[in-house]
């Protein structure tokens, strides 16, 4: 089973018109969250860091620079002052944090699906809560920005926070790209009225239009991406055996023809799956557009 499933006709509450802690938590309670833990389980650490993988995953807080997810607010450089300006997510209000977590629809078994459109779900990265009794949340992340703890306004630079985990909020939408170089189509099952023009403007050249439609079903790989191009992705080769290595023996966590360690945490379960709608009739009336590939 995947680590998380969402319905393709996912519906969420409207953002609160009067912001407060209670209204923000009520709004967020309807959104799906995904928690990513730094590193691998302790039982896999020796195999993960040894040959053939050699993964750079020292336990959290160890190593010369302190291992862990490094989290900071995205910012753009002002060429006049040579200082940085903190950025918010395209929807506004909530600070945009690195690393970015992107879910990418995995191809099926057919050659056609392997060469089809690129479908992504972009998540919203949250700042880890400093209070043990408070969850990671949109409210807490926004409050940290308002309180000035995310950005050093004197130095004009974002502050960097090492974290042993990332919690991200999944948007109830997808972007379907005909190819990696072409602008995409924003797909939302249940918009509130029409998509705001400023949202499309904030998405820049990545999105050309928006449609009301159900999300494309299927399994989505998880990538944690930094602005310099460094990325962690699951599922990956450490979690399954190639054809020359034989079948994957999940009981003994090895390959049948050429034995080697198989890291269960990096395997086929490490996906988010968009499953069939709760209301099938709604998705029959609003199927995924052609820009997302075959209708489902």
N, C-alpha and C positions, 0 to 999 in steps of 0.2 A: 504493500500500500504506500502511496505517496505521503510525504510529511504533512501535506496540506491540500485540501480540495476546496474549490469554490464553484458555485453554480454559474452557468453561462448567462443566466438572466439575473445576475446579482443586482440587488437593489439596496440602496443605502438611504439614510436620512438626509434631509437637506441641512447644510451648514447652519448653525444657530445665528439668528439675526442679532441677538444680544449675548455677547460673549461673557461667559463665566465659567468657573471650574466645573460646575455641575452640568451645564449645557454642553460644554466641550466634551466631557466624559460620556455624556449620553449620545452625542453625535458619533464619537469614536467607537463606542461599544458595538456599532453595527458594521464596522469595517473589519476585514480580516487582517491578522497580524502574523508575521513570520519572524521567528527568532533564529539567528544564526550564531552558533557558538564558535569561538576562536579555536583553531587547531583540530585535533581528532580525539576520539576517546582514548583514555590512558592505555587501554589494552592494544591500541593500534599505533601508538607513538613510536615504538622502536622500529617497526616495519616501515612506517611512513618516512622516517628520517634517514633510514639506511638505503643502500642500493637495492633495487634500481630507481626508486622514487626520489630520494634526496630532498624531500619537501622542507621548505624553510619555515618550520613551525615549532619554534621553541615554546615551552609552556608560557602562559601569560605572565608578563612582568619580568621574565628572565632574558638573558642575552645582553649584549653591549648597549642596545638602545631600548630594551624593554619590549618584549614581544607582545603583540595584540593588534586589534583593529585601531588604526589611528583615525580619529574623527575630527573634522573641522568644518566650519561654515564656508561654503563656496563664496568667492569674492572676485571682483574684476578690478584690474589695475587702472587707476586714474593716471593717465600719462602726464598730467599737469603737476600733480602733487606727489606722484610716485608712491601713493598709498592705495590701499585696497578698499573697495566698497562692498559691504556684505550683500548677498543676494538671497532672494526668497524663491520658493517653488513657483512654477508658472501660474498656479491658482492664487498666489499672493499670500501674505500674512505669515505663513510658516517658513522658517529659515531653511534654505537648501543646504544639505550637509553632504560632504564626502565621507566615506565612499558611497557611490551610487549602486543600488541593487537593481538589476535588470533581469527579468524572466523572459527567456526566448523559447518560442514554441519549437519543440524537437521534431525533426522530420519523421514521417512514418516509414514503412518498409518499402514503399514504391519509389521508383526513380523520379516520378513526377513530383512527389511531395518534397524530395530532396533538393529540387531545383525551383521550388515554388516561392511565394512571397515570404518575407521575413516578418514574423508577428512577435511583438514585444509587449510586455506589461511592465511599466516603470513603477517602482515602489518609492515610498517616501521614507528616508532614513531618519530615525529618532535619536536624540541625545539620551544616553543612559541616565536614569534617574539617580540623583545623589541620596535620596531618602529610601531606606529599606522598605518602608511601608507604602511607597508610591510607585506605580508601574511606569515604565517608559511610555510616554504619551505625546500626542501632538500638543496638548496643553503645556506640558512640562518643557518641551523643546522650544515652543514659542515664548514661554515665560523666561527661559534662559537667555533668549535673544533680547527680549525687552529689558531684562535685568543687567545686560551687559557682560554676562559671563562667557558668551561665545566669541566675542570680538573685542580685541584690545584697541579702543578708539584712539588712544594716545600714540601707540606704535603704528596704527593703521594696518593691522594684520589680524587674521583670525587666530584664536587660541586652539591648540591641538590637544585632544583628549585621548589617551589610550583606553580602550575598552576591551573586556573579555568576551563581549557579545555585541551583536547588532540586532535591534528590533526595527523592523520596517513595516509600514502600512501599505497594503496593496490597494491601489486605485481600482475602482470598478470600471475600468476601461482598458482598451488595448490600442496599439498603433500598428497598422498593417502597411508594410513597405513593399511595393512591387519588386524593388531591388534595393540593396544597401545604399545606392547613390541617389535614389529618387525620393521625393517627399511622400509622406504616408497619409493614410486616412485614419482619423481618430474614431474609434468605435466605442459607443457607450450604450448599455442596455436601457437605462432609464434616466435620461437627462431631465433636468428641471427647466422646462421651456426649451429655448434654443441655446446652443453652445455660445457662451459670451464671446464676442469678437476679440476682446482683449486677451482671452485665454489662447485663442488661435494665434494672435500676434505674439504672445509671449513664448509660444512654442516655436516661433521663428520659421526657418526654412524646413524644419523636420516634418511639418504637417501642412497639407494643402486644403483639407476639408474635414468635416465631421458628419457622422451618420448615427442614427438611432438603430442599433442592431445588437443582437446577442453576441457574446464573446465566442471566438473559435474554440471548440473543444479540443482537448489533447493535453499532453504532458509538456511542461515548460521547465527547461534547465535554469539553474540559478547562478548568476554571475555577480561577484562583488568587484566593482571597477573603480580604480583611482584615476585622476586626471592625467597621470603620466603613462597610462596604458597598462599598468600592472593590474592583473585580474586573477581572482580565484573563481573556479567554475566547477559545479557539480551538475550531473554526473560526469566523471572523467575516467581516464584509462586505469586509474588505480582501483576502480570499483568493479571492473569486469575484465574478462579475458578476451583477447583477440582470437581470430579464427585459427591462427597457427599455434596458439597456446592451448587450444581445446575448449571444452565447455567450462563454465564457471561453476565450481563446486561450492555452493553457499553454506553447506553443512560444515566443511572443513576449511572454508575460506582460502581456496587455492585453485589453480588451473589443472585440468585433468591430464593434458598432454605434456606441458612444460610447467611443472609446479613452481609457483611463486606466490607471495602473499596477495590476497585480495582484501582491500579495505572496504568493509561493508558500509562505512559512513560516506564513502565517495561514490556509491553505486546507484543502481536504478531506483532506489527508494528516495533519493535526494532530489526530488522534483516537486513542483506544484502542479496539480492537475485540475484543469477546467472541465467539469463534468456536465452532463446533460441537464437541461433546465428543469426547475421545479414546475414551471408552467409551460409545458411543451407547446401549447397553442400559441403562446406569445412569441416563441422563437420560430415557429412555423410562419408567423406573420412578419417577423423581423429577423430573418436569418443573417448570419455574417455576410458582409458584402463580398463581391468578387475580388476586391483588393486583398482579402484575407485568404484567398484560395478557394477550394471547393466548399460550397455551402454545407453547413452541418446543423 
